[in-house]
Amino acid sequence: MSNHMQTLHRPEGHPDNELINALEPDQMVSAASVPFPRLRLRLGWKIGFWALRIYVLLITIPVIYAFIVDLNGGIKK
């Protein structure tokens, strides 16, 4: 990978550019494959994200229903 491609997403003069450019390709792959630790959220955020998941699941029901009804030519009277 060229140096241009490695620094493509960082602005010119970013403090990590020299470090990234000094890495060998296998070092870069090794460093990039380390996952971030799981973020610990407060109870309010957890409740909010669970509410969002439930909302998304509930809102898909009428969307799927409308899609199936439209595939069958709509509701005929």
N, C-alpha and C positions, 0 to 999 in steps of 0.2 A: 504494500500500500504506500503511495507516495506521501510525502510530508504535507502536501497540499490537501489531500483527502483526510489526513488525520486531524488537521486543524480547521477543517471546513466549518464546523459548528461552533467554534470558539472565536471571539473577536480577536483581531490583531493585537498583540501585546498582552494577551491573557497570561497570568503568571504560570499556568500549567503547560503552556505551549513548549517551553524548553524541556521540561520533564518528559512530556509525551514524545517529543522528537528524539530524545536520547534513548528511548526504549527500543529494544530489538522487537521484531514482529511477534516472536513467540512470547516475549514478556508482556506485550500489549494484549494478546489474546488471553493469557493467564490472568492478567489484572482485570480485564473486562468480564471474565467469566465468574468472578466472585459476586454472589448475590448480596443485596442490601439486607440488613436485619429487619425483621418485622417491626413495624411501627406500632407503638403502644398508644392507643387512643383512650380519651376519657369516655365515661359512660354516655354523656350526651351525644358525642360523635358516633359512638357505636349504635345507639338507638336511632339516630338520624340515618345512618347508612342502612340499617335493617329496614327502616320505614321506606327508604328509597327502593330497596330490593323488592319489597312487597308491592309497592306502587307499580313498579315496572312489570312485575308478574301479572297484576290485576289488569293493567291497561293493555296487555297483549291479548287478553281474551276477546274484547270487542274488535280489535284489529284483525285477529285471525278469523273471527266470525264474519266480519265485513268482506274479507278477502275470499272466503269460501262461498258466501252468498253471491258475490260478483262473478266468481268463476262459473257458477251455475246459471248465469243470466239474470241475476237480480231477483227480487221478490215480485212475483206476478200476481196481479189482482184479477 
